[in-house]
Structures are given as structure tokens and as C-alpha cells.
Amino acid sequence: MKPDTGSRSLSIILPYYNERNYISHTLHSLGQQSKHGFQLILVDNASTDGSEEVARTVLADYPDIDVLYFRQPVPGKIHALDLGLSHVATDFVATCDADTLYPDHYAATCLEMLAEPGIVAAMAIGLHTDADSARSRKRIDKILRKSALFRFQCHAGGYAQAFRTSALLDAGGFSSPDWPFVLEDHEVVNRVLRQGRVAYRKDHFCFPSDRRADRRGVSWTWEERMVYRFTPGRLKDWFFYDFLAKRFERRGLVQTKLRERNF
């Protein structure tokens, strides 16, 4: 069955930096969506490995997808996302990572979830095994329980987030002058949550890469995770901008740290 290529209401921003060996698989998964009613915004964040050429070659196989290509020379994923957002003209916007695989119903499910009244963001569950495996079913149940119990926080990475565009813009977009650090995906959701509710569903998932051998240099500690989990929603700003910001600053966990590869 040919993909639905109806009116476009979703933009997908895909920032990338030196993803030549991964981006083709991601783009093929997006090209095989059951619904092609989206615009794909690719932002090259100063790659040096020919990633854009790979992307153009792959997307030539999907001429019905509307693709925009941009380059952001300023290092940092958040700058690439901001550039992409400045070209979004649709009601909804999703962010995808260049090393993540998306099931063929991903775009359609984003739109279904965001169409619900009061929903301003739709989060997909990141899986590392087949969706029908016992391990994945257990993870799906865990994330759904956590999202119900801890509603005022984020349970999905930037590879799995979609937003009502107006709510994201009202929240200040992807970047914040108060947050130049890693974990920007969680900080963005913290601001968007002021606009409405975030949704999760058991059939909304994707498959992020687990290629990074050691995440300690680009992530938070167990203690910081626990403080985040049990900080009430009304104090989440304190958690990010007073508590965690000082710790990340001491450890040098700025956004460009993600460009260091140990894989």
C-alpha cells in the first residue's frame, strides 16, 4: 500500500553531526512511514564526513517526502534544532535523532496523540529489542507507570519527542539562555509542561541506538535522577536552574560535550 501523502500538518526536524554510518537507516525508516504527510527538515550541524550526501542519496528514493536541507555551523544540537524550528510552518513538530529507527506508524501516531484536547507533547518509548519481546513489554509497562505517577517530568529522550508547535514556541522553543547544558530534551519538556499535558501510549515507540559505550561524561548521576524524580512539579524550575545547572557547570556538561564520540 502506498503511503498517505495528504496535507502536511507535521514537521520532523532531524539534526545531525557526522552520522554517515547511521543516518541512512534512520531515513529509510522515516521514508517507509505509512503516512508521508510530513515535512522533513534536515539540519547538518557542521558535519565533516559527508553525512548530507548520504542523506540526499537515500531521500532520492522517497520523492513524495518534502525535504528541506539546512546547515548550522554553530556547534551544538540545540542550535540545529532552533534553526529547524524557525522553518516549521505546521501545527505539529517532532524531533528525531540520526541513529534511531522509527516504526512505520510513528508519524501517524504522533498526529493521533497530539490531536487529543489538552495534549501539547507526545513522547515515544525507546526500545532496544523487538516491540513484542518480553524485555520491551516490560519496559513499556514501566514507562507508562512512571509517566502516570510522575506526570510533571520527562520520560523520553529528544529522539522521541513531538510537540504542538504553538505550545513549543510559547515555551520559548528548544533553547533557553538558562540552560546551555546536556539534558536539553528534559529541560525543554519542563517548559512545555506549563502549556498542557504530555501523552504516552503503549504503541508509540522507537528504537534509539545504544552505541555510546559510556554515558557518564554526558549524563546525570543516579542521585540527580532521584532528585528529579521526587521534586514536585512546582519546584522543577528549581531543580534545573538552581540545583542541576550548578552541578553540570562544575562538570563541564555543556551541550557540545555530546559531540565527543567514544564509539
C-alpha positions as CSV (number, residue, x, y, z in Angstrom):
1,M,0.0,0.0,0.0
2,K,1.4,3.4,-0.9
3,P,1.9,5.9,2.0
4,D,-0.7,8.5,2.6
5,T,0.6,11.8,1.2
6,G,-2.2,14.0,2.3
7,S,-2.0,17.5,3.7
8,R,1.0,18.2,5.8
9,S,0.5,19.0,9.5
10,L,3.7,17.6,10.9
11,S,7.3,18.7,10.5
12,I,10.1,16.4,11.6
13,I,13.4,18.1,12.5
14,L,16.4,15.8,12.2
15,P,19.7,17.4,13.3
16,Y,22.9,15.5,12.7
17,Y,26.6,15.7,13.1
18,N,28.9,13.2,11.5
19,E,26.3,10.4,11.2
20,R,27.4,9.0,7.8
21,N,27.3,5.4,9.2
22,Y,23.9,5.7,10.8
23,I,21.7,8.3,9.1
24,S,20.7,6.1,6.1
25,H,18.9,3.6,8.3
26,T,17.1,6.3,10.1
27,L,16.0,8.0,6.9
28,H,14.8,4.7,5.3
29,S,12.6,4.1,8.4
30,L,11.1,7.6,8.0
31,G,10.7,7.0,4.3
32,Q,8.7,3.9,5.0
33,Q,6.1,5.6,7.2
34,S,2.5,4.7,6.4
35,K,1.8,8.5,6.4
36,H,4.0,10.7,4.3
37,G,2.0,13.8,5.2
38,F,5.0,15.4,6.9
39,Q,7.8,17.7,6.0
40,L,11.3,16.6,6.8
41,I,13.8,19.3,7.9
42,L,17.4,18.1,7.9
43,V,20.0,20.3,9.7
44,D,23.6,19.5,9.2
45,N,25.5,20.7,12.4
46,A,28.9,21.2,10.7
47,S,29.5,17.6,9.7
48,T,32.8,16.7,8.1
49,D,32.1,13.1,7.0
50,G,29.7,13.6,4.0
51,S,26.6,12.9,6.0
52,E,24.5,15.3,3.9
53,E,25.4,13.5,0.7
54,V,24.3,10.2,2.2
55,A,21.0,11.8,3.2
56,R,20.4,13.2,-0.2
57,T,21.1,9.8,-1.8
58,V,18.7,8.0,0.5
59,L,15.9,10.5,0.2
60,A,16.0,10.4,-3.6
61,D,14.2,7.1,-3.1
62,Y,11.2,9.0,-1.5
63,P,10.4,11.8,-3.9
64,D,6.9,12.3,-2.3
65,I,8.5,13.5,1.0
66,D,9.0,17.2,1.2
67,V,12.6,17.7,2.4
68,L,14.4,20.9,3.4
69,Y,18.2,20.9,3.9
70,F,20.0,23.4,6.1
71,R,23.4,23.8,7.6
72,Q,24.1,25.2,11.1
73,P,27.8,26.0,11.6
74,V,27.4,26.8,15.3
75,P,28.2,23.6,17.2
76,G,25.5,22.1,19.4
77,K,22.3,20.2,18.8
78,I,20.2,22.8,20.3
79,H,21.3,25.4,17.7
80,A,20.5,22.9,14.9
81,L,17.0,22.4,16.4
82,D,16.4,26.1,16.7
83,L,17.3,26.6,13.0
84,G,14.9,23.8,12.1
85,L,12.1,25.2,14.2
86,S,12.5,28.6,12.5
87,H,11.3,26.9,9.3
88,V,8.4,25.0,10.7
89,A,5.0,26.1,9.3
90,T,2.9,23.1,10.5
91,D,0.7,22.7,13.6
92,F,2.9,19.9,15.0
93,V,6.7,19.3,15.1
94,A,8.7,16.2,16.1
95,T,12.4,15.7,16.7
96,C,14.3,12.7,15.5
97,D,17.8,11.5,16.0
98,A,20.0,10.3,13.1
99,D,20.8,7.0,14.8
100,T,17.2,5.9,15.7
101,L,14.8,3.7,13.9
102,Y,11.1,4.6,13.7
103,P,8.3,2.1,13.1
104,D,6.1,2.7,10.1
105,H,3.2,4.1,12.2
106,Y,5.4,6.6,14.1
107,A,4.3,9.8,12.3
108,A,0.7,8.8,12.2
109,T,0.7,8.0,15.9
110,C,2.3,11.4,16.7
111,L,-0.5,13.1,15.0
112,E,-3.2,11.0,16.6
113,M,-1.8,11.7,20.1
114,L,-1.4,15.5,19.5
115,A,-4.9,15.8,18.2
116,E,-6.3,15.0,21.7
117,P,-7.6,18.1,23.5
118,G,-5.1,19.4,26.1
119,I,-2.2,17.4,24.8
120,V,0.9,19.6,23.9
121,A,3.5,16.9,23.6
122,A,3.7,13.2,22.6
123,M,6.5,11.1,23.9
124,A,7.6,7.8,22.4
125,I,9.1,4.9,24.4
126,G,12.7,4.0,23.5
127,L,13.1,0.2,23.0
128,H,16.2,-1.8,22.4
129,T,14.6,-5.1,21.4
130,D,11.7,-6.1,19.3
131,A,8.5,-4.5,20.5
132,D,6.9,-7.9,21.1
133,S,9.7,-9.2,23.2
134,A,9.3,-9.7,27.0
135,R,12.0,-7.1,27.6
136,S,10.3,-4.5,25.6
137,R,6.8,-5.2,27.0
138,K,8.3,-4.8,30.5
139,R,9.9,-1.5,29.6
140,I,6.7,-0.2,28.0
141,D,4.7,-1.1,31.2
142,K,7.4,0.6,33.3
143,I,7.4,3.9,31.3
144,L,3.6,4.0,31.3
145,R,3.5,3.5,35.1
146,K,6.2,6.2,35.6
147,S,4.5,8.7,33.3
148,A,1.2,8.3,35.2
149,L,2.9,8.5,38.6
150,F,5.4,11.3,37.8
151,R,3.4,13.4,35.4
152,F,5.5,16.6,35.7
153,Q,8.7,15.3,34.2
154,C,10.0,13.7,31.0
155,H,10.4,10.0,30.3
156,A,11.7,10.1,26.8
157,G,14.8,11.5,25.0
158,G,14.9,14.0,22.2
159,Y,14.9,11.1,19.7
160,A,11.3,10.5,20.7
161,Q,9.5,13.9,21.2
162,A,6.8,15.6,19.3
163,F,5.0,18.9,20.2
164,R,2.1,21.1,19.3
165,T,4.2,23.9,17.6
166,S,2.3,26.7,19.3
167,A,3.0,25.3,22.7
168,L,6.7,24.8,22.0
169,L,7.0,28.3,20.7
170,D,5.1,29.7,23.7
171,A,7.5,27.8,26.0
172,G,10.5,29.6,24.3
173,G,11.4,27.0,21.6
174,F,14.2,24.5,22.0
175,S,16.9,26.7,23.5
176,S,16.9,28.6,26.8
177,P,19.5,31.1,27.9
178,D,19.3,29.5,31.3
179,W,20.2,26.0,30.0
180,P,23.4,25.6,27.9
181,F,23.9,22.1,29.2
182,V,23.2,18.5,28.1
183,L,19.8,17.0,29.0
184,E,18.3,19.8,27.0
185,D,15.5,17.4,25.9
186,H,14.2,17.1,29.5
187,E,14.6,20.9,30.1
188,V,12.5,21.6,27.0
189,V,9.7,19.4,28.3
190,N,9.9,21.1,31.7
191,R,9.0,24.3,30.0
192,V,6.4,22.8,27.6
193,L,4.6,21.2,30.5
194,R,3.4,24.6,31.6
195,Q,1.3,24.7,28.4
196,G,-0.6,21.5,28.9
197,R,-0.3,17.7,29.2
198,V,2.2,15.2,27.8
199,A,1.0,11.9,26.4
200,Y,2.5,8.4,26.3
201,R,1.0,5.3,24.6
202,K,2.0,1.7,24.6
203,D,2.0,1.5,20.8
204,H,4.1,4.7,20.4
205,F,7.8,3.7,20.5
206,C,11.0,3.8,18.5
207,F,14.5,2.2,18.6
208,P,17.3,4.5,19.6
209,S,20.9,3.4,19.2
210,D,22.8,2.2,22.3
211,R,26.1,2.7,20.6
212,R,27.6,5.1,23.2
213,A,29.8,2.8,25.4
214,D,30.0,5.1,28.4
215,R,27.4,7.9,29.0
216,R,28.8,9.1,32.3
217,G,30.6,12.0,30.7
218,V,27.4,13.3,29.1
219,S,24.6,12.4,31.6
220,W,23.4,12.9,35.1
221,T,24.1,10.8,38.2
222,W,21.8,8.4,39.9
223,E,21.5,10.9,42.8
224,E,20.5,13.7,40.3
225,R,17.9,11.4,38.7
226,M,16.4,10.6,42.1
227,V,16.1,14.3,43.0
228,Y,14.5,15.0,39.6
229,R,12.0,12.2,40.1
230,F,10.9,13.3,43.5
231,T,10.9,17.0,43.1
232,P,7.3,18.3,42.8
233,G,6.2,19.9,39.6
234,R,6.0,23.3,41.1
235,L,9.7,23.0,42.0
236,K,11.1,21.6,38.7
237,D,12.5,25.0,37.7
238,W,14.5,25.0,41.0
239,F,15.8,21.5,40.1
240,F,17.0,22.5,36.6
241,Y,18.2,26.1,37.0
242,D,19.5,26.1,40.6
243,F,20.3,22.5,41.6
244,L,21.3,20.7,38.4
245,A,22.8,23.7,36.5
246,K,25.4,24.3,39.2
247,R,26.4,20.6,39.1
248,F,26.6,20.4,35.3
249,E,28.6,23.6,35.1
250,R,31.2,22.2,37.5
251,R,31.5,19.0,35.4
252,G,31.6,20.9,32.1
253,L,28.5,19.2,30.8
254,V,27.7,21.8,28.1
255,Q,25.7,20.7,25.0
256,T,28.8,20.5,22.8
257,K,30.0,17.7,25.0
258,L,27.7,15.4,23.1
259,R,29.9,15.8,20.0
260,E,32.7,13.9,21.7
261,R,32.5,10.3,20.5
262,N,33.6,7.2,22.4
263,F,32.2,4.8,19.9
